[in-house]
Amino acid sequence: MRESQRIKLIRTAIGKVEKSANRKEYKCMYPDCNLFSIKSHSQQKRHQLQSISENSRIYALNNSLYSIFGDDINELLVEKTIGEVSRYKGYCNTHDTNIFIPIENGNLNINNPEHNFLLLLRAISFEYAHKRDMHYKLTELFNKIRDFTSYDILKNFEEHKRGIKLFLDKDAPVYMNKLYDIYKSRNWSKISYNSFSLNRNLGVSSTTCFSPLREKHCEWAVNNLYELQPIISLNVVPEYNKTSVAFVWFSEFEKSCDEFIKINKDQENILQLLNTYILCESEDTCVKPSLWERLNQSERYEIYRHMSSSHSLSGADSVPLLLN
């Protein structure tokens, strides 16, 4: 089979998988709720995304499987409307509204422990839903292309699926149970945070989770196969004249979060540091169009290189500064 024909078949298969994934329904994540989830926003349109949009447009991470193949493979950030970005199938309309209303509509208080907890809950909920959706897509795509795709590509698919499934089966259910126990008991002492505001709009918005061990995580995982993986959330919430930044984690992971406990908003390299975390760790980043478009092709390539490879984390200080 010619390569061009193979690529065409793969892209046709991707189109079918994307449509199937978009139609797929999931139950609300909240315990014992039997309603179906809606497409919630992990980042609120009002205040948060509107404050960095231009003509209702924004640059956001491309989570489509199309980005794996074809000429657009390097375009990890694509222009979209603010209504299209940061969507996930997490909660029914009732629970999505009732749970997160304290931090909506510009009411976020970065010093409030309940508000920091809600940022952690939404970030982990998004991570869970995002990985669940990706596992479904990869499974469906694997089944459709296995007969005409190389062994190396299929092997990479299987390894990626295995890592996602491990998170979905082992870690995510424990995280979610802990979060709902905290929410019901309102015992905010079970979470810790380092949160602050900067007196300008950075032009970037993000809701994400990652390992606080960063490039040392793989080594830790090899030596702690049966332990719960430490996790930390990062929320960057811009408004018109300020940006709130929140690092939040379960208190039991305190020893793994030393790097983030020490961060001070007044330190000299704070913008470069936030730039590194937002671009190298986040799976849900949105950028003001004029900020992205001011970069030349070489700077964009350097950002993409860091975004697509965890091995680049140790040299991430070289990431071009995107923040306003």
FIFI-176186 format. One record per residue (C-alpha): residue number from 1; x negated, y negated, z. Coordinates in steps of 0.2 Angstrom, whole numbers, plus 2048, in hexadecimal, padded with zeros to 3 digits. Layout:
<sites>
 num east north  up
 NUM    X     Y   Z
...
</sites>
This chain:
<sites>
 num east north  up
   1  800   800 800
   2  7F9   7EF 7FB
   3  7F6   7E3 80A
   4  802   7D6 803
   5  810   7E3 803
   6  80C   7E9 814
   7  80C   7D7 81B
   8  81D   7D4 813
   9  824   7E3 81B
  10  81D   7DE 82C
  11  825   7CD 82A
  12  835   7D4 825
  13  835   7E0 834
  14  831   7D1 83F
  15  840   7C7 839
  16  84B   7D6 83E
  17  843   7D7 84F
  18  844   7C5 853
  19  857   7C4 84E
  20  85A   7D4 859
  21  851   7CD 868
  22  85B   7BC 866
  23  86B   7C6 867
  24  866   7D2 875
  25  86F   7CE 885
  26  869   7D0 897
  27  871   7D0 8A8
  28  86F   7C1 8B3
  29  85F   7C4 8BD
  30  867   7BF 8CE
  31  86A   7CF 8D9
  32  87B   7D7 8D6
  33  881   7CA 8C9
  34  889   7D3 8BA
  35  88B   7C4 8AF
  36  880   7C2 8A0
  37  872   7B6 8A0
  38  872   7A6 896
  39  863   79E 88D
  40  85D   793 89B
  41  850   786 89A
  42  840   789 8A4
  43  83C   777 8A1
  44  84B   76B 8A2
  45  850   761 893
  46  855   752 89C
  47  846   748 8A4
  48  839   755 8A2
  49  839   759 890
  50  841   749 88A
  51  833   73F 892
  52  826   747 886
  53  831   749 877
  54  831   73D 868
  55  840   73D 85D
  56  846   74C 867
  57  837   756 861
  58  82A   75E 86A
  59  81B   76B 868
  60  81D   77B 870
  61  815   78C 871
  62  81A   798 863
  63  820   7A8 86B
  64  827   7AF 85A
  65  81F   7BF 854
  66  81D   7B7 843
  67  80D   7AE 84A
  68  804   7BF 84B
  69  804   7C0 838
  70  802   7B5 829
  71  7FB   7A4 825
  72  802   79C 835
  73  7F9   7A8 841
  74  7EF   79A 849
  75  7FE   78E 84C
  76  801   792 85E
  77  80A   781 861
  78  818   77D 855
  79  824   76E 854
  80  836   771 85A
  81  845   768 862
  82  846   767 874
  83  855   771 874
  84  84C   780 86C
  85  83D   781 878
  86  83A   78A 889
  87  849   795 888
  88  84B   7A5 892
  89  859   7B2 896
  90  858   7B1 8A8
  91  868   7AD 8B2
  92  87B   7AB 8AE
  93  881   799 8AD
  94  887   799 8BF
  95  877   79F 8C7
  96  86C   795 8BC
  97  876   785 8C1
  98  878   788 8D3
  99  866   78F 8D7
 100  85C   781 8CE
 101  867   772 8D0
 102  85C   76A 8DE
 103  84E   768 8D2
 104  858   763 8C2
 105  85C   751 8BB
 106  84C   749 8C2
 107  84F   74E 8D4
 108  83F   758 8D6
 109  836   754 8E7
 110  825   75B 8E5
 111  822   75A 8F8
 112  832   765 8FC
 113  82F   777 900
 114  840   77D 8F9
 115  83C   774 8E8
 116  82B   77C 8E7
 117  833   78D 8EA
 118  83F   789 8DC
 119  831   785 8D0
 120  829   796 8D5
 121  839   79F 8D2
 122  83C   797 8C1
 123  82B   79A 8BB
 124  82B   7AD 8C0
 125  83C   7AF 8B9
 126  836   7A8 8A8
 127  827   7B3 8A9
 128  832   7C2 8AC
 129  83E   7BE 89E
 130  830   7BA 892
 131  827   7CA 894
 132  837   7D4 894
 133  83C   7CC 883
 134  82A   7CF 87C
 135  82A   7E1 881
 136  83A   7E3 878
 137  834   7DB 869
 138  823   7E5 868
 139  82D   7F5 86B
 140  839   7F2 85D
 141  82B   7EB 851
 142  820   7FA 855
 143  82E   806 850
 144  831   7FD 840
 145  81F   7FB 83A
 146  816   80B 840
 147  817   814 830
 148  80D   807 826
 149  802   7FE 832
 150  7F0   802 837
 151  7EB   80C 846
 152  7E2   7FD 84E
 153  7F1   7F1 84D
 154  7FC   7FF 854
 155  7F0   802 862
 156  7EF   7F0 867
 157  802   7EF 867
 158  803   7FE 873
 159  7F6   7F7 87E
 160  7FF   7E6 87F
 161  810   7EF 882
 162  808   7F9 890
 163  802   7EA 899
 164  813   7E1 898
 165  81C   7F1 89E
 166  811   7F3 8AD
 167  815   7E1 8B2
 168  828   7E4 8AF
 169  828   7F4 8B8
 170  81C   7F1 8C6
 171  819   7DF 8CB
 172  828   7D5 8C4
 173  836   7DF 8CF
 174  82B   7DC 8DF
 175  829   7C9 8DB
 176  83C   7C7 8D7
 177  841   7D0 8E7
 178  835   7C5 8F1
 179  83C   7B5 8E9
 180  84F   7BA 8EC
 181  84B   7BF 8FE
 182  843   7AD 901
 183  851   7A5 8F8
 184  85F   7AD 903
 185  855   7AB 913
 186  84F   79A 90E
 187  83E   79E 917
 188  833   793 90D
 189  824   797 918
 190  822   7A7 90C
 191  81C   79B 8FE
 192  80D   790 8FE
 193  80A   781 8F2
 194  7FE   773 8ED
 195  809   767 8E4
 196  807   754 8E0
 197  80C   746 8D4
 198  801   73C 8C8
 199  807   72B 8C4
 200  808   72D 8B1
 201  811   738 8A4
 202  804   745 89F
 203  80D   748 88F
 204  80D   75B 892
 205  81A   766 89B
 206  818   778 8A1
 207  820   786 8AB
 208  815   795 8AD
 209  80D   7A3 8B8
 210  7FC   7AB 8B7
 211  7F0   7B4 8C2
 212  7E7   7A8 8CE
 213  7D7   7B3 8CC
 214  7D7   7AE 8B9
 215  7C8   7B5 8B0
 216  7C4   7C0 8BF
 217  7D5   7C8 8BF
 218  7D0   7D7 8B4
 219  7C2   7DC 8C0
 220  7CE   7DA 8CF
 221  7DB   7E5 8C6
 222  7CF   7F3 8C3
 223  7CB   7F4 8D5
 224  7DD   7F1 8DB
 225  7E7   7FC 8D0
 226  7F6   7FF 8DC
 227  7F6   7ED 8E4
 228  803   7E0 8DF
 229  7FB   7D3 8D3
 230  7F8   7C2 8DB
 231  802   7B5 8D1
 232  803   7A2 8D1
 233  80F   796 8C8
 234  80B   786 8C0
 235  818   779 8BC
 236  814   769 8B4
 237  823   75E 8B4
 238  822   74D 8AB
 239  82E   73E 8AD
 240  82D   72D 8A5
 241  820   726 8B1
 242  819   734 8BA
 243  815   747 8B9
 244  818   753 8C7
 245  80B   762 8C9
 246  80F   771 8D3
 247  805   780 8D7
 248  80F   78D 8E1
 249  80C   79E 8E7
 250  812   7AC 8F3
 251  809   7A8 904
 252  802   7BA 904
 253  7F7   7B6 8F5
 254  7EF   7A7 8FE
 255  7DD   7AF 8FD
 256  7DF   7B1 8EB
 257  7E4   79E 8E8
 258  7D5   796 8EF
 259  7D1   78D 8DF
 260  7E2   785 8DF
 261  7E3   781 8F1
 262  7D4   775 8EF
 263  7DB   76B 8E0
 264  7DD   759 8E4
 265  7E6   74D 8D9
 266  7D9   740 8DC
 267  7CA   74A 8D7
 268  7C0   744 8C8
 269  7C4   752 8BC
 270  7D6   755 8C0
 271  7DC   752 8AE
 272  7CF   75E 8A7
 273  7D4   76B 8B4
 274  7E7   769 8B0
 275  7E3   769 89E
 276  7DA   77A 8A0
 277  7E8   782 8AA
 278  7F6   77C 89E
 279  7EE   781 88E
 280  7E5   791 893
 281  7F1   799 89F
 282  803   793 89A
 283  80F   79D 88F
 284  81B   78E 890
 285  813   77E 88B
 286  81B   76F 883
 287  811   760 87C
 288  816   74F 877
 289  814   74E 864
 290  809   73F 863
 291  7FD   747 86F
 292  7FB   757 864
 293  7FB   74E 854
 294  7EC   742 859
 295  7E1   752 85A
 296  7D7   756 84B
 297  7D7   768 844
 298  7C6   76D 84D
 299  7CD   767 85E
 300  7DE   771 85B
 301  7D4   781 856
 302  7CA   77F 866
 303  7DA   77E 870
 304  7E1   78D 867
 305  7D1   797 86A
 306  7D3   795 87D
 307  7E6   798 87D
 308  7E4   7A8 874
 309  7D6   7B0 87E
 310  7D5   7B3 890
 311  7C2   7B6 88E
 312  7C0   7A3 88A
 313  7C6   79E 89C
 314  7B4   79D 8A3
 315  7B0   790 896
 316  7C1   787 896
 317  7B9   776 89C
 318  7B5   774 889
 319  7C8   773 885
 320  7CC   763 87C
 321  7D5   757 888
 322  7E7   757 882
 323  7EF   74E 891
 324  7F4   73C 890
</sites>
